[in-house]
Amino acid sequence: WYDKKDTSKLELTDVLLVAAMGPPGGGRNHITARFTRHLNIVSIESFDDSTLTKIFTSMVDWHFSKGFEAIFNRLGKILVMATMDVYKAAVSSFLPTPSKSHYVFNLRDFSRVVSGVLLVPKTHMQEGDKLIRLWVHEVYRVFYDHWSMMQT
């Protein structure tokens, strides 16, 4: 490292580099052993279905406990399970390739569907059918962009 003004050498000490990356494939490259020898690598395995269900069901239950009718608690659990099915189908059916690198689905997509549904206030949600329609809208909003690129 050098100072841009007088080009004198700068000495860096106690530098902490934090980075994140996904597995190679779908437009992401491998990193070399020459680079990784300088790093401590920590990896996190994907969550299993029961963990994802617990996380998102807790979020949905908390939201629907704030003044919503009791039917929304039951529909919330169904909503999480249905989102899980759509997410898993998308991950298994649409694998990324170099020509279709937009087929990268991750937990953020699952979260965007649930978070979008949870934006509704209790004043606008009086019937269970409206919640189902809202969920369908959120699934289309999050996943349809990936699917519609398949046809172009």
C-alpha positions, 0 to 999 in steps of 0.5 A: 500500500502506498500513499497517493500524494507522496508515494511513500509506503504505508504499513498496515497492521491489525487488519481484519478482512471479512468476506462472504461468497456462495459456492462456485457455479452459476457465474461464480468462480472458484477461488485459488488455494494460493489466496485461501491459504491466507484466510480462515474459512468458515462455512455454514450448511444450509438449514433443514426444513424443520429449522426454516419452518420454525424460524418463519412460523415464529415470525408469522405467528408473532405478526398475526398475534397482534390483533388478527382473527384466530384463523390467520394463525392457522393460515400463517402456518399453511402459508409458511409450508406452501412457501417452502414447497414453492421454494424447494421446487424452484431450487430443484427445478431451475438450476443455474447454468452459465446461460441462465445465471439468473436461476440462483435461488436462496433463502432471501427469496423465501424471506421476501415472500413471507416479509411481503405478506407480513407488511399487511396491517390488520385493518386491511386483512379481515378475510382468509381469502385475502391472505391467500391472494396476497400470498399468491401475489408475493410468490409471483412477485418474488419468483416470477421474475426468475421464471419469466426470463426462462422464456426469453 
